[in-house]
């Protein structure tokens, strides 16, 4: 027995993989249908007497070829009759029962027959009945189909499924053998470890082996991606973990992970990775519904899926967006669903945070049941703080209820009435604000829950009919927003509060997650280990707490691998960018930018706390220094515009380019402008989040909890933005450049204690002349060393 490899699969997965056919159909069925289906199962199960045993777990282990296979599942019910045993499989549906015949679904029969085979084998039965019970959720009617099978028939059927599945299993196991051999032979893909890389890699491997969490701050340029991926791949080769989820916040960091895997493949690694792309980006038929009537890729999708999976798996290792699209077109299948299916068989999944953490969209095919043998690598983890608060919060607005109430008045009086009650509730919440712009309470808004539930029920009936009338899409959106609100409300505890805000002549009701630590901690438990890493996790203890860490978890803070003499860090503390001083800061900032960029021709970035501040200084700078080329980030930019913006950063020896951007924006982190493509960054202000209701609520919460409200809400998030912006300059050991921090607060103790060790050599400039002196001194010294 020991020589046999073990394979475990659920009966449902086995049957669906071998027998699934037909169309991909994502038409609206109602989000509450799953719950109604569960209740339908229970209702039918209770309708029988003591002779009916519900939810019977069945498991069968056996040897097949070179494998020990275990097939398991749970039958909806076993009915013991006087001279008969019946395996009952219950399916809820909204299809008219008159349209159902006994041969409607091969997968339903297949599932039930597998249960029947295992039960008959356990009980030594020669004959057993298989029953499909269909329950219509709309009419409460049932329709039953029953067939009698002898044991030999079921055994032939079962082993035919196993034979068809075996070919795929053997492909997978043969692949794993190749993969593991290549991992054992894999060497670190660079000649030498940079300073800190080996330390990080060892910490990652130890964390995975001990099934813990690691919080790692590693400076920009250290090579964090390869330093986390390499040891995790090694751990897979040793059977310590089985799958990597590389989680990111931005497309550009997903590309960095793809490049790291490509680099390891160049060194002989065989490792299959898939990059998940958002549905709206990868869809071939944008604007069309995922139904066989509207989309040619949805029609017959499952008839072609297995061939597509095998073709892709046998011919590629890196399933990037481009590769997924190529094979989806070749096999005429939906690229998004294709990517999700191939993720089941890939060794690594590169995707957005949402796919692992967001309760609305996380990958249930991986994370629904017990925790998996997965390792989460969370890149640019500082972004997860705000993202997680968004994931675990939900809001509704009065205007949407009122608008839909008017539209539905003649189309569906019941929906209009439900929306009227919701609109009335929002009016009452508006009154709670009084003369103020907002109202808050620690208690959840339970009074609105039954009103929302009523709206969901009424809207489902109308939406199921697939009306193409005016208001359909808006009502559908409101339906899902409402359902999301109720789903998020299930998490409500002392880490939440409720607030109402008057905004732009509208009223917003929000259940707001102030502290995501518990929910993130629970989400991380879906895997065995997690590595949170970023150049800016300052201070580490703050992030460890926010991410749901505990005392047993590890922390590591690594120093910069680069010569500190290659970075000229200047703090210009003769300018205040505090809000009250803004009007007096514009011209001094304009001149300070000029002082920095006139020190040497090249490309520079200037990062501002807001677009408004950026625009004011940008206009003044162009007016006073028209000979210097400038470009500015816009608040909304397409991917093509972003790429065009970055393409302007060519190596400049005869000219200077000054790019104006926003701290915390798309260009202040994640971009890699190596060498002379960027020789300086100027940071305007200390990066504090904009004053807002939510930031102040977070401050109040952490003041009450830890007496550190200002630090948690403003200081720490702001300083991490500053560190990210400054980190654009030195990307390799050969890079040289200037970072100028403009604000008088940077020399205060509160900020100095947050400076990383490699910043301790900073120069202080108390006027423009002094600033120019430090800059000239730096470049002159570099020129002399290179001569």
N, C-alpha and C positions, 0 to 999 in steps of 0.2 A: 504493500500500500504506500510505503514511503516514497517510492520512485514516481508515483503519479502526481502530476501538478493539480492543484485544486482550483476549481472554477465554480463560483456561486452566482446564480442568476435567479431573479424572480420569475414566476410563471407568466405574469403579465408581460414583462420585458421580452421573454423568450417568444411568446406567441406574437406579440406585436412586431418584433424584428423579422420573424419568418413569414407571417401571414398578412401584415399590414398592406393595404392597397387602397386605391381610390384617390379622392381629392383632398387637398388642404383647404379647410373651410373655417375661417376665423370670424364668421359673421356673428353679430351680437346674439347672445343667448341669455344674458343676465348674470351678473356677478354673484347673485345669491343662489344660483342654481346648485352649486356644490353642496351648500348647507341643506337645501331642500331635498337634494338627492340622498343625503345621509338620513334625513328624517323619513324619506320614503322607504329606504332600506329597513329602518327600525320598525316602521308601521307594518310592513309586510311580514317581517320576522315575528312580530308579536301576534299577528293574526293566526299563526299556527299554535298548536298546543305544546305540551311537554315533549311530544315526539320530534320536535324541530329544535336542532341545536344551531344557534347562529354563530357566525365568525369563527369557523373551525380552521386552525392553523395546520397546514400540511407541509411535509418536508420529505424529500426523497434523495438519498445519496447513492451513487453507483459509479462504477468504473466504465469508461467508454474510451476506447483506443488508449491513448497515453494519459488520460485525465481522470481525476476523481471529480465528478460533477455533482453539485448539489442544487436541486431545483426546489424552490419553496414559494409559498403563497398562502392566502387565506380565502377559503370558500365562504360565500355569503351565508350558506346554511346547508345542513345535512338533515333530511327528513327521513325518519324511520317509519315505514308503513308496515302493515301486517306481513306482507310477502315481498316487500320491496325496500330498496334503499335509493333515495333520490338526492343527487347533488344539485343544489339550487343556486343559480347565478342571477342576481338581480341587477337590472339596468334601468335607470330613470331616463326619460326622454320627453321631448316636447313634440315629437312627430306623432301624427295621428296613428293610432294603433291599427286602423284599417289598412294602412300602407305597409305594415310590417308582415312579412311572411317568415317561415321558419328558416329560410336560407339567407336572411337579410345580412347577417354579419358572420363572416368566417372567424373573426377574432373572438367574438363572444362565445361561439361554440368551442373554439379552440381552447380558450381559458378553462371553460367548464369541463371539457373532456380531460384536460390535464389533471384537474382536481379529482375527477372521477377515477382516473387511472391510479393515482397515488392512494386514494382512499380504498379502492377495490383491492389493491395489492396489500395494503396494511391489514385489511379485514378478511382476506382470502375469499373475495366475492367473485363468483363466475359471471354474474350479470349485475348491472347497475343502471339506473335511469339518470339521465342528464336533463335538467329543466332550465330553460331560460324564462325569467319572469320580467316582463316589461311593464313599467309603471309610468303613466302619463302624468307629468307634474301639473298640467293645466286642468285635466278632467278627473283626476284621482281614479282613473280606470286602470285595470291590469289586463294583460294578455299573456298567456303562458304557452310555451312550446315544450313538449317532452318527447324524448327519444330514448329507446332502450338499447344498450350496447353490451356485448359480451366482453369479457376481459381481454381476449386476444385482439379484438378490433381496436380497443383503446391503446393496447401496448404497441401495435403497429403504428397507429397515429402518433403516439408519444415519441417513439424512436425515429420516426421520419422527421419530426421537428428537431430532435437532437442531432440527427445527421446533417440537416440543413444548417443548423446553428454551429455545428462542430467545425465546418469549413471556415467560418468566420473566427471562431475561438482559436483554431489552429493558426490562422493568420496572425491574430493578436499575440499569441504566446510565442510564435516564432519571431515576431517583431521584438517582443520584450527581451528575448534571449540576445538578439543582435544588439539591442539598445544597451543592455547591461554590460555586455562585453566591451562595447565602445566606451561606456562610462568608466569602466575600470582602467582602460588604457588612456583616458583623456588626461591631458596635461593642462595646467593653467595656460590660457591662450595668449599670454604675453611673456616676453623673455624674463621679466622680473616683476615681482610685486612692488607696487608703489608703497611708500610709507603708509602704514595703517591698513592696507588692503588685506594682508595675511591675518592681522588681528581681527578684522571684521569677518573674514571668511571663517575663521576658527570659531568665533562667537556664534555665527549663524548655524554652523554645523552642530555645535554643542546644544544650542537651543532646540533644534529640530529633534536631535537624539533624545533630549529630555522632555520633549513635548511641552515646552514652555513658550513664553513670549519674550522677544527682545526689542528694546527701544534703542535705536542706534542713531546718534548724530555723527555724520561723517561729512567733512567739508566738501564743497563743490570741487570737482576735478579728481577726487580720489578714485573714482571708478566704482561707485556703489552698486551699479546694476550687475556688473560681472562678479563683484565680490559677494553678492547675495545669491545670484543664480548658480554660480559654479559649485559652491558647497551643497546647495539644495539638489542639484543634479547628481552629485556624488552620493548624497543620502538616498536618492531614489535607486541608484545602482546597488546600494547595499540593503535595500528593502526596508529602510527606516521610515520612509514615507512613499506614497504612491503617485501623487499628483501635485503639480504646482499651479497655484492661482496667482498670477502676477497682476496686481491691482494698481491702477493708475487713475489720475484725475484728468489727464490731458492726452490728446492724440499723439503729441510729439514724444511723450515719454513711453508710449506703447511702441513707437518706432525704435527707440533706444533699446528696449528689451528684445525686439525682433533682431536688431543688429548684433546684440550680444549672443543670441542663439546662433546666428549665422556665423559669427566668429568662432564659436565652439565647433560648429559643423565643419568649418574649414580645417579644424584640428582633428577631425575624424569622428566627432560625436554623431550618433544616430538618435534623434529625439524629435518627436512629433509635437508641434505646437500649433494652436489655433488662436487667431486674433478675432475677437468678437467686435463687430461694428454695429452701431445703432441701426435699428430696422429702417428708419426713415432715410438713412444715408445709403444703405446698401441695396435697397429695394429697386428692382428693375422696372416696376410699373408704378412709379410715384403718382399719388392721387387716386389710385384705384384701390378697391377693397380686396382683402385676401379671401376671395371666393372664386369658385370655378367659373362663375358666370362672367366675372370681370377680369380675372387674371389668368393668362394662359399658363403661367408657371405653377399656379395653384391647382389647375385642372390635371388630374392624374399624377400629382406630385409623388404620392407614396408608391405608385407603380414603378417609378424610375429611381426612387431614393436609394435603394440598396446597391444598385449598379453604380450610382454616383459615389456613394461612400467607399465602395471597394476600389473604384478607379482612382479616386483621390488618395486613399490610404496607401495603395500599392505603388504610387508614382511620385508622391511628394512627402516632404518632412515638415516644411514650413507652410502652414495654411494661413497665409496673409489674406488681406481683403482682396487683393488682385487675384490670388490663386483660387480663393473661394468663388469669386465671380466667374473666372474662366471655366471651372468645372460645373458650376450651376448652369451656365449658358450651354455648355456641351451636353448636359443631361436634361436640360429644360426643367429645372426645379428651382424652388424659392431659395435664394442665397442666404437669407437670414435664418430660416428654419434648418437649412443645410448646415450652417455654421454651428448651430446649437446641437445638432445631432452628432456632428463629428467631434464636438467637445467631449462627448461621453467616452470617446476612444483615444483622445489625444493625451499625451503625457503632461502637457502644460497648456494652460489657458491664460491668454493675455487679454485683460478686459478692464472696464471701468469699475470703480468701487461699487456702483449700484448693483452689479450682478451678484455680489456676495453679501451686501449689507442692507440694501433698501428693501423694507418689508413689502413694498408694492410690486417689485419686479425681480427680486433675487431668483437665482436659478433653482427652482424647486426640484428639478430632476437630480440635483446633487445634495440639496440642503434640507429636504423635507423631513427625513427620518433621523436616525441616529447620526452622530458626528462621523464624518468621513476621514479617511486616512490622507488628509490634505495638508499642505503647507501654504499659508498665505504670505506672500511677499508684498508689502504695502509701500509702494514707492511714493516719494514726495508726500509723506504722511502728514505733514503740517496742514495740507489741504483738507484732510478728513475731518477736522474740527467743525468747520462751517458746513461742509457737505453733510455730515451726519446729523447736525441739527435740522437741516432741510429735509433729510430723509425721514426723520422721526417726528416732523411737525406737519400740520395740515390747516388749511384755511378755506373759508367760504366768504362770498361777498353778496351783499343785498341786491345789487344791481342785476346780477345774473338771475336771481329768483324772480325779480319784478319783470325783467324783459321776457323771460320764458312764460311767466304767468299770462302776459298779454298775448303772446303768440299762440299759446295753447288754449286760449279761452274758447274758441270755436272748434278746435280740433279735438280736444279732450277735456271736457269740463272737470273730470276727476283729477287730472294732473294739474289743471289750473287751480283747483281748490286746494290741493296739497301745497302748491307753490304760494298760494295766498296766505296760508297759515305760516309758512316759513318766512315770508316777507313781513308779516305782522310780528313774528318773533324778533326779526332783525331790527324792526322799528323800536321794539321794547328795549333791545340791547343798546340801541343808539341813545335812547333816553337816559340810560345808566351813565352815559358819559357826561351828561349835564352840559355845562359850559366848556368843559375840558375837551381835548381832542381825542382822549382815549379813556378806557376804563379797564381795570384788570381785577382778576380774582384768582385765588389759589385753587378753588374748587372747579371741577370740570363742568361744562354746560349740559348737564344731563337732561334739562327740559327740552332741548332741541332734538335729542336722539330719536324719540318716537315720531316726531314730525319728519325727520330725514328718512326713517324707515318706511313711513307711509308713502313718501314721494318716490322712493326707490321701487316699491311694489307697483305703484300706478304707472311709473315711467317704463318699467320693464315690459308690461303688457303691450304698451304702444310701440316701444322700440323693437320688440320681437317681430312685429309685423313687417319690419323693413321698409317703413314708409320713406318715400323720397321727397316728402313735403318740406316746405319752408320750416326751418327750426329744428330739423332732425339732427343735424350735426352738432348744433349748439346744445340741444337737449341731451345728446349722448355725452358730450363733454361735461355738462353739469351733473349728469348721472354718475359718471366715474369720479368726479371731484367729491361728490357727496359720499359715495361708497368708500373712497380713500379716507375721508374725514372720520367715518365710523370705524374703519379698520385701525387707524392711528389712535383713536380714542381708547382702544383696548389696552394700550400701553400706559395710559395716563396714571401717574403716581406723583409723589412729592417732588419729582424732578421736572414736572410740568407746571405751567400756569396757563390760564385763559385770558386773552385780552380782546377788547373791541377797540377798533380805531376808525375815526372819521378820516377819510382820505379821498381827495379829488371828488367830492360830492357823492361819495359812496361810503358804505359801512362794511368793515372787514371783521370777521370773527375768526380767531385763530387759537388753536391749541398748540402751544409753543414748547418745544423741548429745550429747556435751559441747560441741562446737563446730560449729554448723550452717553456717559461712561458706562452705565449699566447695560443699556441696549447694545452698545458696541461690544462690550464684554461677552454678552450672550451670543451675539452674531459670530464672534471669533471662535466660540466653542463648537461651531459647525465643522471646524477642522481640528487638527491635532496640535499645530504650532503656528505662530505668527511672528513675522519680522516687520516692525515698523521702522522705516529709515528715511532720512532726509538730511540735507545740509543744515536745516534750520529747525531743530527741535529744542529751542531755548526758552526756558530751562527744561531739562529733561523730565524732572519730577512732575511738572505741570502737565506735559503731554502724557506721561505714564498714567497719571490719574484720569485725565479726560478720555483716554482710550480704554479705560477699564482694566488697567494692569493691577497686579497685586504684589505683595512683598517678595514672593518667590521668583518673580520675573527678573530678567536681566536688563541692565542698562550699560551702554558703552558710549563714550564720547571720544572721538579720535581727532588728533591734531592734523593740521594741513600738511600734505606731503611736499608742498612747494616752498622754495626759498622765500622767506618773508621779505627779503630785499627786493624782490621783483614786483612787490605791490607798494605803491606810494599811497598811504591812507592819510588823508587830511581832514580834520574837523574844522570847518569854518563856523566858529561859534559867535561870530560878530553879527549874525543875522538871526532874527526870530521869525519863525513861520507860524507861531501861534495864531489862532483865528483872529484875535483882536489886533494883531500886528500885520495882518496880510497886506493891507493897502500900502503899508510902508516898506514891504519886502520886495515888491516886484522889480524895481530898477536895480537894487543891490544884487538880486539873484541874476538878473540879466548880465550885469557886469562880471559877476563871479563865474558864470558859465563861460563868458568870453575869456576870462583870465585862464581858466583851465584848458580850454580847447586851443588857445593860441600858443600854448607851451609846446605843442607838437602837432603836425598835421596828421589826421587820421579820423577814425570813426568813434563817436561818443554817443552814449545814451544819457538822457536826463529824465529821471523818474519823479513824478509829482503825486501828491496825495489825492488829487481829483482832476477831472477833465476841465472844470471851470478854472482852477488854478493854472493848469497847463496852458489853456487857451490864452489867458491874460498875459502870461510871460512870453509865450510863443509870438504873439502879435508884437509885443514891445521889442523882442529880440530881433525879429525880422526888420523892424523899422530902424533900429540902431545899428545893426550889424548885417546889412544886406549882402555883403560879400561872402558870408558864411552860408553854405547850403544847409537847409533844414527840412525835416519831414516830421509829421506828427501822427500819432496813433489816433484813430477815430473810435468812438464808443461802440459802433457796430462795424465789424469788418468780416467779409467772407473769407473762406480759406484761401482763395486766390489772391485777395488783397493782402492778407497776412504774408503769404509767400512772396508777393511782389515787394512788400515792405522790407522783408529780411534780405531779399536779393540786392537791395541797395547797399548792403554792407560788404562791398568789395574791398580788397586791400587798397588803401589810399596812401600814396606817398607824396602826391602833389596837391591834394585837396583835403578839405575837412568836411565831414558830414556830422551834423548834430541831430539825433533822433529824440523827439520828445514823446515820452510814454507815461503810463500810470503804474504806480506801485500796486502789486497784487494783480496786475493785469496779465495779458497773454504774453507780453514780451519781457516781463520782469522776472520770469522764472522759466526753467525748462528749455530755453534756447541755448545753442552752443555756437558761439561766434569765436572760433579759435584763432590764436595768433594775432596778427595785425588787423583782423576783421573788426575787432573792438579793442580800443586801447584806453578807454576811460568810461566811468559811470559817475554821475552826479546825482545824489539823492537829496531831494527837497523835503525836509520835514522828517518826523520820526515815525511815519507810517500809521498813525493812529486811525482806527476805523472811524468812518463818518459818524457824527452824533446821530443817534436814532433811538427810537423807542426800544427796540429789541436789545441793542447793546447795553442800554441802561438797565433793562430788566435782568440781563445776565450779570451785570455789575452788582445789582442789589442782591441777587441770589447768592453769589459767591462772597459777598460781604457778610451775609447772614451765616453762611456755612463755614467760611474759613477766614473771614476778615481780610480777604484779598480780592475784593471786587474789582478795583481799578486795574490791578495787575492782570487778572484773568480776562477781563473784557476789553481792555485797551492796550496796556503796556506790552504784554507778551505777544499778542497777535501783531501789533504794530512793528515791534522790533524784528519779528520773523520776516515781515515783508521787506524791511531794510536789508537784512542779511541776504535775502534772495536776490534783490536788485543788485547789491554789491557783488554777489557771486557770479555775475555774468562776465566779469573782466578776466580773472585768472582761471583758465580751464585746463592748461597743461603746464608741465614744468618749464617750458620755454616761453610762456606768456609773460608779458610785462605790461603794467598799466597803472592808471590812477583811479582811486575812488575818493570822491570828495563828499563828505556828509555836511549838509548845510542845515544847522539849527543849533541854538545855544543850549538846548537840553542834552545834546550828545556828550557834553563834558560833565554832566551831573552824575552823582553816584548811582542813581537808579538805572541809568543807561550803561555806565562804565562797567558795572558788574555783569551785564549781559554781553559785553564784547567777548568774542572768542579769543583764545590765547594768541592766535596769529595776528590779532589786531592791537596788541599791547604796545606796538612800536609806533602808533599813530603820531602824526604831527599836528600841532594846534596852530591855526591861523587866526589872528585877531584883527586882520584887515586884508584888503585886496593885495597890497604890496607884499605882505608877508606870505600870502598864498602863492603868488607868482614866484617868490624866492624858492619855496619848497618844491614847486613843480620844476623850475629850471634846474635846481640842484639834482633832482631825481633823474631827469633825462640826460643831463650832462654826465652824471656818474655812469649811467647805462651805456652811453656812447663811448666813454673812455674804456670801459670793460670789454667792449666789443671790438675795439681797434686792435 
